Amino acid sequence: MDSLYFLIPIAVLFVALAVKVFFWAVNNGQYDDLETEGRRILFDDDLQASSSETEEKER
């Protein structure tokens, strides 16, 4: 029973910290654009390959 007096406040602090970090991320725009990063990961190589081919053709 004595350990609950120690563990419950620690759990409450962890939850409060997690909520604070979440609201900080939302307020700083971390969740504004969720689609661009996923598309950039999928299509980034194609853009680099086409730009390097264009540079080679210009030489």
BELGIPE-V471293 format. One record per backbone hydrogen bond with DSSP energy under -0.5 kcal/mol. CO is the residue of the C=O (numbers start at 1). NH is the residue of the N-H. Records with the same first field share a line. If there is no record, write none. Layout:
# BELGIPE-V471293
CO = NH / NH
This chain:
# BELGIPE-V471293
1 = 4 / 5
2 = 6
3 = 6 / 7
4 = 8
6 = 10
7 = 11
8 = 12
9 = 13
10 = 14
11 = 15
12 = 16
13 = 17
14 = 18
15 = 19
16 = 20
17 = 21
18 = 22
19 = 23
20 = 24
21 = 25
22 = 26
23 = 27
24 = 28
25 = 30
26 = 29
29 = 32
32 = 34
34 = 38
35 = 39
36 = 40
37 = 41
38 = 42
39 = 43
40 = 44
43 = 47
44 = 48
45 = 49
46 = 50
47 = 51
48 = 52
49 = 53
50 = 54
51 = 55
52 = 56
53 = 57
54 = 58
55 = 59
